[in-house]
Amino acid sequence: MVTTDQILSTLDNCDKNEAFNFITLEHPYIYLVDSRINVFRNHADQWAIVAEVLGCNTRGYTISLQIRYFGNCLTNLPVENGRAYNFYDVYPIENVDETIDDVSQSLKPDANFWIVRATQVPLSHDKQEYIDSGIELKEYEPDEISGEEVARLVVQKHRDLFRATDDELYHVIPNDLEKVLVIDEWYHKEFHQSKSPFEKQEMLDRFDLSDPSIRNMIQQELEKTKKWNTEQWNSRPGSYETWQQIAEVIVTGDPSHYKPTCEPNSHWKNWPEGGAM
């Protein structure tokens, strides 16, 4: 029988696979727009947690829905350069490049709608509508509305169009898994374990290790990585109630075990450094 400790260990140690990462809400190149967690299980002790993170990528400007997987039954994972990754991206908007200027990354004056999953949704140029919806416009230039601001307003009105479909959610998990819990807001901590390049022999082979200054530089880098990982470990998923309770839901099949006491912070307003680079 699967245990909560096994589930939490899977989450805590996901970074040990170099192609896997935990859920990131404050990616330096991605403005967060929306997010969701889906929890699956079956009676054969198989389980999966599937996270959806909708964001605006500032590099080459795209709006993508990243679907990230954790579990003990993942198959058909996307492979790149010989590595299987625990996520893939879906692009729900068909005409982003026609509506967002690729230089200023702002709404074009003549842009009136997005086509989202074959559905036409209107775009607003009314600054007051954004303000009334709790979206404070940055306006680097007069009357400029950035792509992520547009997305945040549109998603408020048409959220279901931007959610992953069942086909997308089940892309790498067995079809007999039952979706037992969906969480639209939760308490989250960023978590990432680093690996120093000097832990790899091929990197060390490039240096003259007989040189004391080189050895000292490498040692400092290793110590810095160790310090970072120690600090990050204190924020690992298994250390707080969100994931502890989700693990209980998976083990028991009872969604009532998810009863958080921490204030949810997964809303985009709580991750202002996302997209800052």
Secondary structure by P-SEA (a helix, b strand, c coil): cccaaaaaaaaaaccccccccccccccccbbbcccbbbbbbccccbbbbbbbbbbbbcccbbbbbbbbbbccccccccccccccccccccccccccccccccccccccccccccccccbbbbbbccaaaaaaacccccccccccccaaaaaaaaaaccccccccccccccccccccccccccccbbbbbbbbbbbbccccaaaaaacccccaaaaaaaaaaaaaaaaaaaaaaaaccccccaaaaaaaaaacccccccccccccccccccccccccc
